[in-house]
Structures are given as C-alpha cells and as structure tokens.
Amino acid sequence: MSLDLSEFQKTYVYETRAPVAEVLEDLKALGKLDARAERKRILMGIGSFVSMCLGISFAVLSQWLLSAALFATSIVLFILWIRSKHTDLDNRRYGLVAALLQRFQVDLDANAPVDVKLDLAPEDAERKCVGKRKRGRWDSEDFTDAWLSLHGRFADGTHLHLSVVEHVQKRKRYGRGSSGKTKLKTKRKGKTLLQVGLRVKPERFPGLTALEARARNAVKLPPGARVKRVRVAEDRVELRVLLDEGWVARGPKVAEPSESLPGRSPSKTDASRAVTMMLLSLYQVLNYSSSRGQPGNVRSLP
C-alpha cells in the first residue's frame, strides 16, 4: 500500500502511479478511514445531545454548577462534531474508482501501472470556488470540482483517460418566512460531467476521422446519462456525458423489462455502468474503423 494517511488528511487528495491491485488496496484503506470518521461523528453527536439533555435536567433541579458544566461539554462536543464533518469522504467517489478498476482489471495491461488523482475534499472547498456574485437577491457561489483523473493502458495498446468534473452552484439569502421571522434560505444545483477518451495508433485505425458523424449514433447510455459531445480525431476518440446529479457509484443489478412495475420510481443513475457503456461505445467505433477494407469483415455502426 502506497497511501500515507497522515499526508492524505492534509489535503484529501490521493495521487499515485501504481499497479491496479495496489490502488485497490489504497481505496479500501480510504473506505476504512471514512467509516471510522463516520462512527466518531455519530458518537460525538450522541454525546452532545445527551450532555445537553442532562444539563437541562439538572438546571430544572437547580443544580446550576453541574448543569453549566454539562452544557459547556455539550457545546464543545457539538463544535468538534461540526468541525469533524470536513473529514467526511464522499464514498461515491472512491467507490466509483474501485468499481471501475475491478471491472477493467482483466483488460488492462498487467505490466503497466495506472495513474490516479482523486480529490476527496468537499465540493465547496474554498480552493474549488470559481466565482462569487449577486444574482438578484441571492448571494451566489460557483464551484468547479475536477475530482478524478485516471490514465491506464489496455492490453491491446489503447490508452484510456477518464475524468470526472462536478459543477455546483450554491445560493443563499435572508427572507421572511410565513411566520414573519427572518430565515436563511438556500438553493443548490449541480451537474456531473464524465469524459472517457481512448488514444490509439492511427495506422491501426485508418479513416477514423471520417466516422465522427456516425459515432454519435453508436453511443448507448443508461437512463440518467446523456451525450454532451463526441469527438473523433485520427489518433483518438472521446465522449463527454452529463449525469443526473444523484448518481450512485454502482447500482443494483439491472432488472429485465418484464420486472419493471408501473409506479415504481426509477433507480439512481449507475455511474460505473455509464462509464462502461461509454467505453464500449467508443470501442465500437474503433472496431468499425479497424475492419474497414477487410472484405466480409466490416463491422457495422448504427
């Protein structure tokens, strides 16, 4: 394992160049760190609540000194609980990387390491803010969070590049509620942008650039994902996709059409499945290009 947890907790950025098995071990360690932090936050929250309740109870019984001490303890625990929240890692992020590496491991070049940069700092960290301005009565903050970059090489020599970027906007303003009291009102919206690219040797894929117009028709995606851009050049193919914000790293097993029941709410977008389908779509374009000029062996595109 190459992960230094003490160094990681200074920036919450995991960056390495290592074999897939080693990266998976590091991601498992991050999951354990996240679980410990979650247990600690729960205990702090419970301790704060119990101390406050005991302080109120003793105050009712006029034991002011003890009640004041308990109340002060509850305040300290509450502050620690609030501060500890910044250590909460988004398990969707490291979970997505783990799911993809496990899925692609058999096809990746066993002798080539993967390059991973995974930013697990909060999406609204100050360093990710790209603008603050007024939007009518709202104070608005915009954040761009490029939290994943992954490079690898498949056994067939094709180079993979995967990136994920979150765009988040937060708004707040003070206004009067129905009770007439001034309240803080907040809004939030965001989107997730996936990009998968494959870099190849042009001589292996002749006439690749001529397929750009047809490549979009080759793209197949799961519900909740939609194409933003398809780019084809002589030495690469790239696909950008927008995901619904409430995605999950790995969804449940996909049900057969006959299993879908009326009125049942759709599952959240499976990000690992989206990436897998993006990759397969790009390979379909490459396979068609490599088979051109070979009579009886031309693979079709939609």
C-alpha positions in Angstrom: 0.0 0.0 0.0 1.4 3.4 -1.0 -1.2 5.5 0.7 0.2 7.7 3.5 -3.0 8.5 5.6 -1.4 11.3 7.6 -0.3 13.1 4.4 -3.7 12.4 2.7 -5.6 14.1 5.6 -3.7 17.3 5.0 -5.2 17.8 1.5 -7.7 15.0 1.0 -6.1 14.4 -2.4 -5.0 10.9 -3.3 -2.5 10.7 -6.2 -0.4 7.7 -7.3 1.1 5.8 -10.2 0.9 2.2 -9.2 -0.4 -1.3 -10.2 -4.2 -1.7 -10.1 -4.0 -4.1 -7.1 -2.1 -1.6 -5.1 -4.6 1.2 -5.9 -7.5 -1.0 -4.9 -5.8 -1.6 -1.5 -5.4 2.1 -1.0 -9.1 2.7 -1.9 -10.0 0.1 0.7 -7.9 1.9 3.3 -9.7 5.2 2.4 -13.1 3.4 3.0 -12.0 2.3 6.4 -10.8 5.8 7.3 -14.2 7.1 6.2 -16.0 4.5 8.3 -14.0 5.4 11.4 -14.7 9.1 10.9 -18.4 8.4 10.5 -18.5 6.4 13.7 -16.7 9.2 15.6 -19.2 11.8 14.3 -22.1 9.7 15.4 -20.7 9.2 18.9 -19.9 13.0 19.2 -23.5 13.8 18.1 -24.9 11.4 20.7 -22.6 12.7 23.4 -23.6 16.3 22.6 -27.3 15.5 22.7 -27.0 13.5 26.0 -24.9 16.2 27.7 -27.4 18.9 26.7 -30.4 16.9 27.9 -28.6 16.2 31.2 -27.7 19.9 31.6 -31.3 20.9 31.0 -32.5 18.3 33.5 -30.1 19.4 36.2 -31.0 23.1 35.5 -34.6 22.2 36.3 -33.4 20.7 39.6 -31.5 24.0 40.3 -28.0 22.3 40.3 -26.6 25.2 38.3 -22.9 24.4 38.6 -23.2 20.9 37.3 -25.7 21.8 34.7 -23.4 24.6 33.4 -20.5 22.1 33.1 -22.7 19.7 31.2 -24.0 22.4 28.9 -20.4 23.6 28.2 -19.4 20.0 27.5 -22.3 19.7 25.0 -21.2 22.9 23.3 -17.6 21.6 23.0 -18.8 18.2 21.6 -21.1 20.0 19.2 -18.2 22.2 17.9 -16.0 19.1 17.5 -18.8 17.4 15.6 -19.3 20.3 13.3 -15.5 20.5 12.6 -15.2 16.8 12.1 -17.7 16.9 9.2 -15.0 18.1 6.8 -13.4 14.7 7.1 -16.5 13.1 5.6 -15.4 11.5 2.4 -17.8 11.1 -0.5 -17.9 7.3 -0.7 -19.4 7.6 -4.2 -16.1 8.9 -5.4 -13.7 6.3 -4.2 -16.4 3.7 -4.7 -16.7 4.6 -8.4 -12.9 4.3 -8.9 -12.8 1.0 -7.2 -15.7 -0.4 -9.2 -14.2 0.7 -12.5 -10.7 -0.7 -11.7 -12.2 -4.0 -10.6 -14.3 -4.2 -13.8 -11.4 -3.2 -16.1 -8.6 -5.0 -14.4 -8.7 -8.1 -16.6 -8.4 -5.9 -19.8 -5.7 -3.5 -18.5 -2.1 -4.2 -19.4 -0.8 -6.2 -16.4 2.7 -4.7 -16.8 1.6 -1.0 -17.0 0.6 1.0 -13.9 -2.4 3.3 -13.7 -2.2 7.0 -12.9 -4.9 8.1 -10.5 -5.6 11.6 -9.0 -8.6 11.5 -6.7 -9.7 14.7 -4.9 -11.9 13.9 -1.9 -12.0 17.4 -0.4 -15.6 18.8 -0.2 -17.0 20.0 -3.4 -17.5 23.5 -1.9 -13.9 23.8 -0.6 -12.6 27.4 -1.0 -9.9 26.3 -3.5 -12.7 25.0 -5.8 -14.6 28.2 -5.9 -14.6 29.9 -9.3 -16.8 32.8 -8.7 -18.9 34.8 -6.3 -21.6 37.2 -7.4 -25.1 38.6 -6.8 -27.9 37.0 -8.7 -30.9 39.2 -7.9 -31.5 38.9 -4.2 -29.3 35.8 -3.9 -25.6 35.6 -3.0 -24.2 33.0 -5.4 -21.1 30.9 -5.3 -19.9 28.7 -8.2 -17.6 25.7 -7.7 -15.7 23.6 -10.3 -14.5 20.3 -8.8 -12.3 18.3 -11.1 -12.1 15.4 -8.7 -10.9 12.5 -10.8 -8.3 11.9 -13.4 -7.4 8.3 -14.3 -5.0 7.1 -17.0 -4.3 3.5 -18.0 -3.3 1.3 -20.8 -5.3 -1.7 -22.1 -3.7 -4.9 -23.2 -4.4 -4.1 -26.8 -2.2 -1.0 -26.5 -5.1 1.5 -26.4 -4.6 4.3 -23.8 -7.5 5.2 -21.6 -8.2 8.6 -20.0 -11.1 9.1 -17.7 -12.1 12.3 -15.9 -15.0 13.5 -13.8 -15.9 17.1 -13.0 -18.6 18.4 -10.8 -20.1 21.9 -11.4 -22.0 23.2 -8.3 -23.8 26.5 -7.7 -24.9 27.5 -4.2 -27.2 30.4 -3.4 -28.4 31.9 -0.2 -30.4 34.9 1.0 -32.3 36.1 4.1 -36.0 36.5 3.8 -39.1 36.5 5.9 -41.0 33.2 6.3 -44.7 32.7 6.7 -44.3 33.3 10.5 -42.8 36.7 9.8 -39.4 35.7 11.2 -36.2 36.3 9.1 -34.8 33.0 7.9 -31.8 31.9 5.8 -33.0 30.4 2.5 -30.6 28.3 0.4 -30.6 26.7 -3.0 -28.2 24.3 -4.7 -27.9 22.9 -8.2 -25.2 20.9 -9.9 -24.2 18.6 -12.7 -21.6 15.9 -13.2 -19.6 15.7 -16.4 -17.9 12.4 -17.3 -15.3 12.2 -20.1 -13.8 9.0 -21.5 -11.1 9.1 -24.1 -9.2 6.4 -26.0 -5.8 7.2 -27.7 -4.7 4.9 -30.5 -2.1 4.5 -33.2 -3.6 6.0 -36.4 -2.2 3.2 -38.6 -4.3 0.6 -36.8 -7.5 2.6 -37.3 -7.5 4.1 -40.9 -10.1 6.7 -41.7 -11.1 7.2 -38.1 -11.9 10.9 -38.6 -14.5 10.1 -41.2 -16.6 8.4 -38.6 -17.3 11.4 -36.4 -20.8 12.0 -37.8 -21.7 8.3 -37.3 -20.1 7.9 -33.9 -22.8 9.7 -32.0 -25.3 7.1 -33.2 -23.1 4.4 -31.8 -23.4 5.7 -28.2 -25.6 3.7 -25.9 -26.1 5.0 -22.3 -28.1 4.1 -19.2 -31.1 6.2 -18.0 -30.0 9.4 -16.4 -27.0 9.9 -18.7 -27.0 12.0 -21.8 -24.4 12.8 -24.5 -22.8 16.2 -24.4 -20.1 15.8 -27.0 -18.5 13.2 -29.3 -15.0 13.9 -30.7 -13.1 11.8 -33.2 -9.6 12.5 -34.4 -7.1 10.4 -36.4 -5.5 9.2 -33.1 -8.3 9.3 -30.6 -12.0 9.1 -29.8 -13.6 11.0 -26.9 -17.0 11.0 -25.3 -18.5 13.5 -22.8 -21.6 12.7 -20.9 -23.7 14.5 -18.4 -25.1 12.5 -15.4 -28.0 13.3 -13.2 -26.6 14.7 -10.0 -28.0 12.0 -7.7 -25.8 9.2 -9.3 -24.5 6.2 -7.4 -21.1 4.5 -7.9 -22.6 1.1 -8.6 -26.3 0.5 -8.9 -28.3 -2.7 -8.3 -28.5 -5.4 -10.8 -30.3 -4.1 -13.9 -33.9 -5.5 -13.9 -35.3 -7.1 -17.1 -38.0 -5.0 -18.8 -40.6 -7.5 -17.5 -39.6 -6.8 -13.9 -40.4 -3.0 -14.2 -43.6 -2.3 -12.4 -45.9 0.7 -13.0 -45.5 3.4 -10.4 -42.1 2.2 -9.3 -39.6 5.0 -9.0 -36.5 4.6 -11.3 -33.2 3.7 -9.8 -30.5 6.4 -9.5 -28.0 6.6 -12.3 -25.3 4.0 -12.1 -22.1 5.9 -12.9 -19.9 2.8 -13.2 -22.3 1.4 -15.8 -22.4 4.7 -17.6 -18.6 4.7 -17.9 -18.6 1.1 -19.1 -21.2 1.8 -21.8 -19.2 4.9 -22.9 -16.1 2.8 -23.3 -18.0 0.1 -25.2 -19.5 2.7 -27.5 -16.0 4.1 -28.3 -14.6 0.6 -28.9 -17.5 0.0 -31.4 -16.3 3.0 -33.4 -12.7 1.7 -33.3 -13.7 -1.8 -34.3 -15.6 -0.5 -37.3 -12.6 1.6 -38.3 -10.1 -1.3 -38.0 -12.3 -3.6 -40.0 -12.7 -1.3 -43.0 -11.0 -2.5 -46.1 -11.3 -6.1 -45.0 -13.9 -7.7 -47.2 -16.5 -9.7 -45.3 -15.2 -8.5 -42.0 -16.7 -5.0 -41.8 -18.5 -4.4 -38.5 -21.5 -2.1 -38.8 -22.3 1.1 -37.0 -25.9 2.3 -36.4 
